[in-house]
Amino acid sequence: MHVKEFEIRWNDIDANRHLANKAYIEFAAHTRMAFLIENGFDQRSLAKFNIGPIVFYEHIYYFKEVFYGKPIQVSLEISGLSEDGKFFEFRHNYYDQKGRNFARCEMMGAWIDLDSRKLIALPEEMNELLRKIEHPDDFRVLTKDDTRKFAKTPVDLS
């Protein structure tokens, strides 16, 4: 499991004086990118293959409040990958300074070709990097159906 520590800054707090919703997303994104960079997915390698990660959804479950002035830790686990590496699922847990879990984020995403703007399989050498990383006991192999499990579709204005 990858863990990153953060200081809760003044601009991470909302009108209720606790950690704002946007901060949870930002801390998770920062943790993911730090993890990916540490595992060979830096700007150079992404540029080499002309790919980038995209997010399908991020679901956050809040268990208790957390406040300004105390450090927090955000963990990351790869909870799912498709065989070709196109789809990925990460799980983040948020911990207070005493190690108590105060929130969880589950996110799913994919890789996109930056020219065609289409989803693509991860290049094999990069897919292998993710496969080598230790996975949790509930790790699963993802399929396209997993990306549609919530059955949400766009509804345009008339």
LOKE-514494 format. One record per residue (C-alpha): residue in one letter; z, y, x. Coordinates in steps of 0.25 Angstrom, whole numbers, plus 5000, padded with zeros to 4 digits. Example, Ala and Ser with C-alpha at 12.3 -4.5 7.8 and 13.67 -1.06 7.14 Angstrom:
2
<pt res="A" up="5031" north="4982" east="5049"/>
<pt res="S" up="5029" north="4996" east="5055"/>
***
This chain:
158
<pt res="M" up="5000" north="5000" east="5000"/>
<pt res="H" up="4996" north="5014" east="5005"/>
<pt res="V" up="5007" north="5025" east="5003"/>
<pt res="K" up="5005" north="5040" east="5005"/>
<pt res="E" up="5017" north="5050" east="5004"/>
<pt res="F" up="5015" north="5064" east="4998"/>
<pt res="E" up="5024" north="5076" east="4996"/>
<pt res="I" up="5024" north="5082" east="4982"/>
<pt res="R" up="5019" north="5096" east="4984"/>
<pt res="W" up="5021" north="5108" east="4974"/>
<pt res="N" up="5007" north="5107" east="4969"/>
<pt res="D" up="5009" north="5092" east="4965"/>
<pt res="I" up="5020" north="5096" east="4954"/>
<pt res="D" up="5016" north="5099" east="4940"/>
<pt res="A" up="5023" north="5108" east="4929"/>
<pt res="N" up="5033" north="5097" east="4927"/>
<pt res="R" up="5037" north="5098" east="4942"/>
<pt res="H" up="5034" north="5084" east="4945"/>
<pt res="L" up="5022" north="5078" east="4952"/>
<pt res="A" up="5009" north="5082" east="4945"/>
<pt res="N" up="4999" north="5072" east="4939"/>
<pt res="K" up="4988" north="5077" east="4949"/>
<pt res="A" up="4997" north="5075" east="4961"/>
<pt res="Y" up="4998" north="5060" east="4958"/>
<pt res="I" up="4982" north="5059" east="4958"/>
<pt res="E" up="4982" north="5067" east="4971"/>
<pt res="F" up="4992" north="5059" east="4978"/>
<pt res="A" up="4985" north="5046" east="4974"/>
<pt res="A" up="4971" north="5051" east="4979"/>
<pt res="H" up="4977" north="5056" east="4992"/>
<pt res="T" up="4984" north="5042" east="4994"/>
<pt res="R" up="4971" north="5035" east="4991"/>
<pt res="M" up="4963" north="5044" east="5000"/>
<pt res="A" up="4973" north="5042" east="5011"/>
<pt res="F" up="4973" north="5027" east="5009"/>
<pt res="L" up="4957" north="5026" east="5009"/>
<pt res="I" up="4956" north="5035" east="5022"/>
<pt res="E" up="4966" north="5026" east="5029"/>
<pt res="N" up="4958" north="5014" east="5025"/>
<pt res="G" up="4945" north="5019" east="5030"/>
<pt res="F" up="4940" north="5027" east="5018"/>
<pt res="D" up="4939" north="5040" east="5025"/>
<pt res="Q" up="4929" north="5051" east="5023"/>
<pt res="R" up="4920" north="5046" east="5034"/>
<pt res="S" up="4919" north="5032" east="5028"/>
<pt res="L" up="4917" north="5037" east="5014"/>
<pt res="A" up="4906" north="5047" east="5019"/>
<pt res="K" up="4900" north="5035" east="5027"/>
<pt res="F" up="4898" north="5027" east="5014"/>
<pt res="N" up="4896" north="5040" east="5005"/>
<pt res="I" up="4907" north="5035" east="4995"/>
<pt res="G" up="4919" north="5041" east="4989"/>
<pt res="P" up="4930" north="5036" east="4980"/>
<pt res="I" up="4931" north="5040" east="4965"/>
<pt res="V" up="4942" north="5038" east="4955"/>
<pt res="F" up="4940" north="5032" east="4941"/>
<pt res="Y" up="4955" north="5034" east="4936"/>
<pt res="E" up="4969" north="5037" east="4941"/>
<pt res="H" up="4980" north="5032" east="4932"/>
<pt res="I" up="4994" north="5037" east="4935"/>
<pt res="Y" up="5007" north="5032" east="4930"/>
<pt res="Y" up="5019" north="5041" east="4931"/>
<pt res="F" up="5033" north="5034" east="4932"/>
<pt res="K" up="5042" north="5046" east="4936"/>
<pt res="E" up="5041" north="5060" east="4940"/>
<pt res="V" up="5041" north="5065" east="4954"/>
<pt res="F" up="5044" north="5079" east="4959"/>
<pt res="Y" up="5041" north="5089" east="4970"/>
<pt res="G" up="5048" north="5088" east="4984"/>
<pt res="K" up="5048" north="5073" east="4986"/>
<pt res="P" up="5038" north="5064" east="4994"/>
<pt res="I" up="5030" north="5053" east="4986"/>
<pt res="Q" up="5022" north="5041" east="4990"/>
<pt res="V" up="5009" north="5037" east="4984"/>
<pt res="S" up="5004" north="5022" east="4987"/>
<pt res="L" up="4991" north="5016" east="4985"/>
<pt res="E" up="4986" north="5002" east="4983"/>
<pt res="I" up="4972" north="4997" east="4981"/>
<pt res="S" up="4974" north="4990" east="4967"/>
<pt res="G" up="4960" north="4986" east="4965"/>
<pt res="L" up="4946" north="4986" east="4972"/>
<pt res="S" up="4932" north="4980" east="4967"/>
<pt res="E" up="4926" north="4970" east="4976"/>
<pt res="D" up="4915" north="4980" east="4980"/>
<pt res="G" up="4926" north="4991" east="4982"/>
<pt res="K" up="4919" north="5000" east="4972"/>
<pt res="F" up="4931" north="5001" east="4963"/>
<pt res="F" up="4946" north="5003" east="4968"/>
<pt res="E" up="4959" north="5005" east="4962"/>
<pt res="F" up="4971" north="5011" east="4968"/>
<pt res="R" up="4986" north="5011" east="4964"/>
<pt res="H" up="4995" north="5022" east="4968"/>
<pt res="N" up="5010" north="5022" east="4967"/>
<pt res="Y" up="5018" north="5035" east="4969"/>
<pt res="Y" up="5032" north="5034" east="4974"/>
<pt res="D" up="5043" north="5045" east="4976"/>
<pt res="Q" up="5052" north="5047" east="4988"/>
<pt res="K" up="5061" north="5035" east="4984"/>
<pt res="G" up="5049" north="5025" east="4983"/>
<pt res="R" up="5049" north="5026" east="4967"/>
<pt res="N" up="5036" north="5024" east="4961"/>
<pt res="F" up="5034" north="5036" east="4951"/>
<pt res="A" up="5019" north="5034" east="4948"/>
<pt res="R" up="5007" north="5025" east="4949"/>
<pt res="C" up="4992" north="5028" east="4950"/>
<pt res="E" up="4981" north="5018" east="4948"/>
<pt res="M" up="4967" north="5023" east="4951"/>
<pt res="M" up="4953" north="5017" east="4951"/>
<pt res="G" up="4941" north="5022" east="4958"/>
<pt res="A" up="4928" north="5018" east="4965"/>
<pt res="W" up="4918" north="5022" east="4976"/>
<pt res="I" up="4906" north="5031" east="4974"/>
<pt res="D" up="4894" north="5034" east="4982"/>
<pt res="L" up="4894" north="5049" east="4984"/>
<pt res="D" up="4879" north="5050" east="4983"/>
<pt res="S" up="4876" north="5042" east="4971"/>
<pt res="R" up="4889" north="5045" east="4964"/>
<pt res="K" up="4890" north="5030" east="4960"/>
<pt res="L" up="4901" north="5020" east="4962"/>
<pt res="I" up="4898" north="5011" east="4974"/>
<pt res="A" up="4905" north="4999" east="4980"/>
<pt res="L" up="4913" north="5002" east="4993"/>
<pt res="P" up="4906" north="4999" east="5006"/>
<pt res="E" up="4910" north="4986" east="5011"/>
<pt res="E" up="4917" north="4991" east="5023"/>
<pt res="M" up="4925" north="5000" east="5015"/>
<pt res="N" up="4928" north="4990" east="5004"/>
<pt res="E" up="4933" north="4981" east="5015"/>
<pt res="L" up="4943" north="4992" east="5019"/>
<pt res="L" up="4949" north="4992" east="5005"/>
<pt res="R" up="4949" north="4977" east="5003"/>
<pt res="K" up="4958" north="4975" east="5016"/>
<pt res="I" up="4969" north="4984" east="5011"/>
<pt res="E" up="4981" north="4977" east="5005"/>
<pt res="H" up="4980" north="4976" east="4990"/>
<pt res="P" up="4992" north="4975" east="4980"/>
<pt res="D" up="4994" north="4962" east="4973"/>
<pt res="D" up="4988" north="4967" east="4960"/>
<pt res="F" up="4975" north="4971" east="4967"/>
<pt res="R" up="4962" north="4968" east="4959"/>
<pt res="V" up="4947" north="4968" east="4961"/>
<pt res="L" up="4941" north="4979" east="4952"/>
<pt res="T" up="4928" north="4978" east="4944"/>
<pt res="K" up="4920" north="4989" east="4937"/>
<pt res="D" up="4928" north="4984" east="4924"/>
<pt res="D" up="4941" north="4989" east="4930"/>
<pt res="T" up="4935" north="5003" east="4931"/>
<pt res="R" up="4932" north="5003" east="4916"/>
<pt res="K" up="4946" north="4997" east="4912"/>
<pt res="F" up="4950" north="5010" east="4905"/>
<pt res="A" up="4937" north="5011" east="4897"/>
<pt res="K" up="4936" north="5026" east="4898"/>
<pt res="T" up="4922" north="5033" east="4897"/>
<pt res="P" up="4918" north="5047" east="4896"/>
<pt res="V" up="4917" north="5055" east="4883"/>
<pt res="D" up="4908" north="5067" east="4884"/>
<pt res="L" up="4910" north="5080" east="4876"/>
<pt res="S" up="4900" north="5080" east="4865"/>
***
